[in-house]
Amino acid sequence: MARDLYYTGPMERAGSGVELGIVKVENLNESESVEVRVRLFQLNGTRTRLETLNFTVGPNSSSGDLGELSNFGASLEYDVEVRIITDGDLNSVFVSYWGKDSSGDIVPSHRLVFEEMHRL
């Protein structure tokens, strides 16, 4: 199985209004599904895992999952890791991250499209 890891880098919530973090994955593989593991970390002080989300994206489709950042109280700095696992072509899988406020509106400073995600 092939694996890839994408990373947002450190994100600052203070004053941003971000309450939700959504990871979206598009899988353009014609016949192979993609397993997605998302880990959300608090960065204030020691890097601490706050939440893990797992979902599957079928062939030639897209899906996403979200984490409730507001549940973590004073956690003002965070980062997100997205691990992609597939038997298909990793170059056919695209990842993005979207921060949203309590009304569900996108917060532009917390939007990372595929080209902006760090591939580790």
N, C-alpha and C positions, 0 to 999 in steps of 0.2 A: 504494500500500500504506500502511496506517495503522501507526504505531509508537507504542509506549509504553515507558517505562522506570520500573522499580520499584527501590527501594534499601532495604537493611536499616538503614542507618546503621551507625556503628561498633559492633562487638561485641567483647567481652573474653573470651578463652578461659581465662585464668589461673584455676585452681581450679574451673573449670566441668565438667571431664571431657569436653568436646565433642571428638569425634574425626571425626565425619562431618557434613557440611552437605547437606541435601536440599532442593531446590526442587521444589515441586509446582505444576502448572498445570492448571486446569480450563477447558475450552473449551466453552461452551454454544451457540456458533454452530451452526446446523443444517446448513450446507453448506460452510463454509470451515475449512481447517486453520489452525493457528497455528505459526509458527516461533518457537522460544525460544532465546535466547542468554544464557547465564549467565557472568558474569565474577566471579572471586573475587580479592580484593586483600588484600595484607598492609599494615598501617598502622603498624607499628613503624618510625618514621623516615619515609622517603619512601614514598608510596603506590606499591606495586609489584604488577603483575598476576601472580598465581600460577598460575591455571588458567582455561581457557575450556571450557565445555560447550555443546553444541548438540543440540537434539532437536526433534521435531515432534509436535504434539498434534492428532489428527484431530478432525473435527466431532463435537460432542456426546460428548466423552470427556475423560479426564484422564490425565496422565502425570507422571513426575518423573525427576530425575537427581540424582546426588550427587557431592560432592567430598570427597576424603580430607584433611581438615584436619590430621591427624596427620603427613602426609608433609612438612609445612612446618616441622617442628622447633620452633624457639623463636618462631615467629610467633604472638604472643599476642593481638594486636589484628588484626581483619579486618573487611571489609565485603563485601557481595554485591550485584551489579547484575543485574537480570533484564530483558532487552529482549524485548518481544512484537511480532511482525510478522505482520500479517494483512490480507487483503482484506475480512474480516468486521468485525463490530461489536466494537470494543475494550471496550465496556461489558459484553460477554458473556464476558470472559476474567478469571479470578480466579487470584491468585498467593499462595503461602504459602512460608515458609521454616522448616525444622525442623533443629535441632541434635540429634545423637544421640551417646551415649557408646559405648565400645568393645563393650558388650553389645547395642547396638542400641536402647537405651531412650532415649526423648525426654528432653532436658534442658529443663525448663520455661522457664528464663530465656533460652533460645535458640530460642524458638518465636514466630514472627511470623505471625499470620493476615492475611488480605487488608487489613483495616481498619488494621493496624499498619504496613504497608509504606508507604514514602514514594513518592509518584508524582511523578516529575520531568518 
